[in-house]
Amino acid sequence: MKNSLLVIVISTLIIASSCGLSEGKIVNKNDEINVNNPVVAELPSVFALKDDYYLYPGQYNNILQIAEFDNPSNITTVAYYPTHQSSRIINLYVEDNLLIMTTVLNEEIGLEFVNITNILYPTYLGHYIALTSSIHEYMGLHEASRYEVQKQNDFCYLLANGEYRINNDTIRIIDCSDLENLIESARYALEFYSINDFAVKNEFLYVLSGDKQKIDIVNITDKSNPKKIKTWITNESCYGIEFYKDYMFIYSDFYIRMYYIIDPLSPVLINSYSRFTNEYDRFHDLVFWNHYFAGIASDFIFVYDINNLTSNQSISAFECLDEGYGYFLVGLYSKDLLYILRASEQEERTLFVFDVSDVTSIIKIYPEGVADKIPLPSYVYIISFLATCVIIQRIKARKSKK
């Protein structure tokens, strides 16, 4: 009798596990992430949008691929653009009909300017090489964001060198008023630390140091002579800094801090957005539109309302539970759609598309079959155990009748 009961219990648990009822298990095998969808690139995790076109580096990163969206599940390559001197693409930036690519040639980082007035026939305009720079041959998943070029009026700002040469990072200020004759106006470097991130707002440069707790505020009214005005202490480790309208956002492991820039030298904290996730699920990027923004973490996307200063909670959220052990990296917004790249454990990149026309409900529309439902919790084991007890009681009842 005891052996029979033991067999029943074990069998019940095996059935529960095989049906996908264990904690964290995706029931539908089709819910695994599809890393072989039409948009996959080896390195790095970057892309750009222009009208209804999707721009991203090809397999070896020395050819820009331009794809057209018929719908999110049908992305067709319609044009190619080979980079100047076959340099590698590590970041992309689009402003109107101008494409600026951050590139690497023989480990030297630089910029390449491309006219995309006719997106099907991109034309080369000019390039800049940050001499005395050096970048490591392999770029990790998060490193490409450090080399995001920022443009303001007739000047571009580029982080040169890399984290493998500590205390040797410099921000290059490049005069791009004449794209056929690009001139480096000045360089700015921190005194003791590498540069983790930076942002440009009006006539000031905000530079987040490698210790992640200090931000240099630099006056760049004279582009040939940037001058540090003060060092601002954040009192917490921060990974990124961005500006949107009159607000500055810095983000750490657990919070996104929003500051109002009344005085460029004294940002005023007006909100701290929180999230519910673990310490390893740090924020990687922020995407802004209208008066909303999405905080992109490893497995989560949180949407916040900038205008609502009485709450620090997200108004909607998306959690991706897949078997690819990937994580969301960078995103862009266009026409009520949120485009986000996700890395798989094999370090391939795959495109996710979300409908955010209703900001209170994030709807994943591409790719299909990727898990976005919370799996059944472990209490199914309790249910299985209770079911086993019922079976045992019935067996005992039958035996007692005999």
C-alpha positions in Angstrom: 0.0 0.0 0.0 2.8 2.4 0.9 4.6 1.7 -2.3 1.5 2.3 -4.3 0.9 5.7 -2.6 4.5 6.7 -3.2 4.2 5.8 -6.8 1.0 7.9 -7.1 2.7 10.9 -5.4 5.8 10.8 -7.6 3.7 10.2 -10.7 1.5 13.2 -9.9 4.5 15.5 -9.5 6.1 14.2 -12.7 2.9 14.9 -14.6 2.7 18.4 -13.1 6.3 19.2 -14.1 6.0 17.7 -17.6 2.9 19.8 -18.2 4.9 23.0 -17.5 3.3 23.6 -14.1 6.6 24.2 -12.3 7.6 27.7 -11.3 9.1 29.8 -14.1 8.4 27.2 -16.8 6.8 28.3 -20.1 4.1 25.9 -21.0 4.0 26.6 -24.7 7.2 25.5 -26.3 6.5 28.0 -29.1 7.0 30.8 -26.5 10.7 30.5 -26.8 12.4 33.6 -28.2 13.1 33.4 -31.9 16.6 34.8 -32.4 16.4 34.0 -36.1 13.8 36.6 -37.1 14.6 38.9 -40.1 16.4 41.5 -38.0 19.5 40.0 -36.4 23.0 41.5 -36.2 26.2 40.3 -34.5 27.5 43.5 -33.0 26.5 45.9 -31.7 23.0 46.4 -30.4 22.1 49.6 -32.4 19.5 50.7 -35.0 17.8 53.8 -36.3 14.4 54.7 -37.8 13.7 56.9 -40.7 10.0 57.3 -41.7 8.9 53.7 -42.3 12.4 52.3 -42.7 14.6 50.4 -40.3 18.4 51.0 -40.5 20.8 48.6 -38.9 24.3 47.2 -39.4 24.7 44.0 -41.5 26.3 40.8 -40.3 29.9 42.1 -40.3 29.0 45.7 -39.3 30.6 47.3 -42.3 27.4 47.5 -44.4 24.4 49.5 -43.4 21.1 47.6 -44.2 17.9 49.5 -44.9 14.7 47.6 -44.4 11.1 48.5 -45.1 8.2 47.6 -42.8 5.2 46.1 -44.6 4.2 45.0 -41.1 6.3 44.0 -38.1 6.5 40.4 -39.2 7.5 41.2 -42.7 10.7 43.3 -42.9 12.2 43.5 -46.3 15.7 44.8 -47.1 15.4 47.4 -49.8 18.9 49.1 -49.9 22.4 48.8 -48.7 25.2 51.3 -47.9 28.8 50.1 -47.6 30.7 52.2 -45.1 33.7 54.4 -46.1 36.9 52.3 -46.1 34.8 49.3 -44.8 34.8 50.7 -41.3 32.7 49.0 -38.6 29.4 50.6 -37.5 29.0 50.8 -33.7 26.2 53.4 -33.5 23.6 55.2 -35.5 22.0 58.6 -35.3 19.3 60.2 -37.6 18.4 63.8 -37.7 16.0 64.7 -40.5 17.7 63.7 -43.7 21.2 63.3 -42.1 22.5 59.9 -40.9 25.6 60.0 -38.6 27.3 56.7 -38.0 29.8 56.1 -35.2 32.4 53.9 -36.8 35.7 52.1 -36.0 38.5 51.8 -38.5 41.7 50.0 -37.4 40.5 50.5 -33.8 40.2 54.3 -34.4 36.8 55.6 -33.6 35.2 58.2 -35.8 32.0 59.6 -37.5 30.7 59.1 -41.0 28.0 61.5 -42.4 25.5 60.2 -45.0 22.7 62.0 -46.9 19.5 59.9 -46.6 17.2 62.4 -48.4 16.5 59.5 -50.7 16.6 56.6 -48.3 17.0 54.1 -51.2 20.2 55.9 -52.4 22.3 57.0 -49.4 25.2 59.2 -50.4 28.5 59.7 -48.6 29.1 63.3 -47.3 32.2 63.2 -45.1 34.0 61.5 -42.2 36.0 62.4 -39.1 38.6 60.2 -37.3 39.4 60.8 -33.7 43.1 60.3 -33.9 45.0 59.0 -30.8 41.8 57.1 -29.9 41.7 53.3 -29.3 38.8 50.9 -28.9 38.9 47.3 -27.9 38.3 44.8 -30.7 35.3 43.2 -28.8 32.5 45.4 -27.6 30.2 44.1 -24.8 26.5 44.4 -25.0 26.3 47.7 -23.1 29.4 49.4 -24.5 27.9 50.7 -27.8 25.7 53.2 -25.9 28.8 54.9 -24.7 29.6 55.9 -28.3 26.3 57.5 -29.1 27.0 60.7 -31.0 25.1 63.7 -29.9 24.4 66.7 -32.3 23.4 70.2 -31.4 23.2 72.8 -34.1 26.4 72.7 -36.1 28.4 70.7 -33.6 28.7 67.0 -32.8 29.9 65.5 -29.5 31.6 62.0 -29.5 33.1 59.9 -26.8 36.5 58.7 -28.0 38.8 56.1 -26.5 37.3 53.4 -24.4 36.9 51.9 -20.9 39.9 49.7 -21.5 42.1 52.8 -21.3 41.1 54.2 -17.9 41.4 58.0 -17.4 41.9 58.4 -21.1 38.4 59.0 -22.3 37.7 62.3 -24.1 34.7 63.9 -25.5 35.5 65.4 -28.9 33.7 68.5 -30.0 33.5 68.5 -33.8 32.4 71.4 -36.0 30.2 69.8 -38.6 28.9 73.0 -40.3 30.8 72.0 -43.4 30.5 68.2 -43.8 33.2 68.0 -46.4 35.6 69.7 -44.0 35.0 68.4 -40.5 37.1 70.1 -37.8 37.8 69.1 -34.2 37.2 72.2 -32.1 38.2 70.8 -28.7 38.4 67.9 -26.3 37.1 67.5 -22.8 38.4 64.8 -20.4 37.8 64.1 -16.7 40.7 64.7 -14.3 40.7 61.4 -12.5 38.0 59.1 -14.0 36.9 57.5 -17.3 33.6 58.7 -18.8 30.5 56.6 -18.2 28.0 58.7 -20.2 27.3 62.3 -21.2 24.6 64.6 -22.5 24.4 68.1 -24.1 21.8 70.7 -23.1 22.0 74.2 -24.6 25.4 75.6 -23.7 26.4 73.0 -21.2 27.9 69.5 -21.3 27.0 67.1 -18.5 29.6 64.3 -18.1 28.9 61.3 -15.8 32.2 60.0 -14.5 33.3 56.4 -14.3 32.8 56.3 -10.5 29.1 56.8 -11.4 28.5 59.3 -8.6 29.9 62.6 -10.1 28.7 64.7 -13.0 30.9 67.4 -14.4 28.9 70.5 -15.6 30.9 72.1 -18.4 30.3 75.4 -20.1 30.6 75.0 -23.9 29.6 78.4 -25.0 33.1 78.7 -26.5 33.3 75.4 -28.4 37.0 75.7 -28.7 37.5 76.1 -24.9 35.1 74.0 -22.7 35.3 74.9 -19.1 34.2 72.9 -16.1 32.0 75.0 -13.8 31.3 72.5 -11.1 31.2 68.9 -10.1 27.7 67.7 -9.0 27.5 64.7 -6.7 24.6 62.3 -7.3 25.1 60.3 -4.0 24.2 57.0 -5.8 25.7 55.0 -8.6 24.3 56.0 -11.9 24.7 54.4 -15.4 23.1 56.9 -17.7 22.1 60.5 -18.2 19.6 62.0 -20.8 17.7 65.2 -21.5 14.2 65.5 -22.7 12.7 68.9 -23.1 13.5 70.9 -19.9 14.2 67.8 -17.8 17.3 65.8 -17.0 17.0 62.1 -16.3 19.7 59.9 -14.6 19.1 56.3 -13.9 20.6 53.8 -11.5 19.8 50.2 -10.5 16.6 50.9 -8.8 15.5 54.4 -9.7 15.1 56.9 -12.5 15.6 60.5 -11.1 14.0 63.4 -13.0 15.4 66.9 -12.5 14.1 70.2 -13.6 16.8 72.5 -15.1 15.8 75.9 -13.8 19.5 76.7 -13.2 21.9 74.7 -15.5 24.3 74.4 -12.5 21.7 73.3 -9.9 19.3 70.6 -11.2 16.2 70.3 -9.0 14.9 66.8 -8.2 11.1 66.7 -8.9 10.5 62.9 -9.1 12.1 59.5 -8.5 10.5 56.7 -10.5 10.7 53.3 -8.8 10.3 49.8 -10.2 9.8 46.3 -8.8 12.6 44.0 -10.0 15.9 42.6 -8.8 19.3 44.4 -8.5 20.6 42.7 -11.7 17.8 44.1 -13.8 19.3 47.5 -14.2 18.0 50.2 -16.6 19.7 50.2 -20.0 17.9 53.0 -21.9 15.1 55.5 -21.8 12.7 56.3 -24.7 10.7 59.5 -24.7 7.5 60.6 -26.6 4.9 63.2 -25.9 4.8 63.4 -22.1 5.7 59.8 -21.5 8.8 57.7 -21.4 9.7 54.0 -21.3 12.4 52.8 -18.9 14.0 49.7 -20.5 15.4 47.2 -18.1 16.7 43.7 -18.8 13.4 41.8 -18.7 11.0 44.7 -18.1 9.6 47.7 -19.9 8.0 50.4 -17.7 6.0 53.3 -19.0 5.8 56.5 -16.9 3.8 59.8 -17.2 6.1 62.7 -16.9 3.3 65.2 -16.2 2.1 63.2 -13.2 4.4 64.5 -10.4 2.2 63.0 -7.7 3.2 59.4 -8.5 6.4 57.6 -9.1 4.8 54.3 -10.2 4.6 53.1 -13.8 1.3 53.4 -15.6 1.9 50.1 -17.4 4.6 47.4 -17.6 5.7 44.5 -19.8 7.6 41.5 -18.5 9.3 39.2 -20.9 9.7 35.6 -19.7 11.4 33.6 -22.3 13.8 30.7 -22.4 16.5 32.6 -24.3 18.0 34.3 -21.2 18.2 37.5 -23.2 17.5 41.1 -22.1 16.2 44.3 -23.6 18.9 46.9 -24.5 18.0 49.9 -26.5 14.8 51.4 -28.0 13.2 54.0 -30.2 9.7 55.3 -30.6 7.8 56.1 -33.8 4.1 56.5 -34.6 2.7 54.8 -31.5 5.1 51.9 -31.8 8.1 51.2 -29.5 11.0 49.3 -31.1 13.4 47.6 -28.8 16.4 45.4 -29.4 16.8 42.3 -27.2 20.0 40.3 -26.8 20.0 36.5 -26.6 22.4 34.4 -24.7 24.3 33.8 -27.9 24.7 37.6 -28.2 22.6 37.9 -31.3 20.1 40.8 -31.4 16.5 40.5 -32.2 13.8 43.2 -32.7 10.7 43.5 -30.5 7.8 45.8 -31.5 5.2 47.1 -29.0 2.0 49.0 -29.6 1.9 51.9 -27.0 -1.0 53.8 -28.5 -2.7 53.1 -25.2 0.0 53.9 -22.7 -1.9 52.0 -19.9 -1.5 48.7 -21.8 1.7 47.7 -23.6 0.9 45.2 -26.4 3.6 43.1 -28.0 2.9 42.8 -31.7 6.3 41.3 -32.9 7.7 38.7 -32.7 4.9 36.3 -32.2 5.3 33.4 -29.8 7.5 35.1 -27.3 6.4 34.6 -23.7 4.8 37.7 -22.2 2.6 36.0 -19.6 3.6 35.3 -16.0 4.0 31.5 -15.6 2.0 29.6 -13.1 3.4 29.9 -9.7 4.7 27.0 -7.5 1.4 26.6 -5.7 0.4 24.2 -8.5 2.5 21.7 -6.6 0.1 22.2 -3.7 -2.8 21.7 -5.9 -1.2 18.5 -7.3 -0.5 17.3 -3.7 -4.1 18.0 -2.7 -5.3 16.1 -5.8 -3.1 13.2 -4.8 -4.6 13.3 -1.3 -8.1 13.0 -2.8 -7.1 10.0 -4.8 -5.6 8.4 -1.7 -8.8 9.0 0.3 -10.9 7.4 -2.5 -8.6 4.4 -2.5 -8.9 4.1 1.3 -12.7 4.5 1.1 -12.9 1.7 -1.5 -10.8 -0.6 0.6 -12.8 0.1 3.8 -16.0 -0.9 1.9 -14.4 -4.3 1.2 
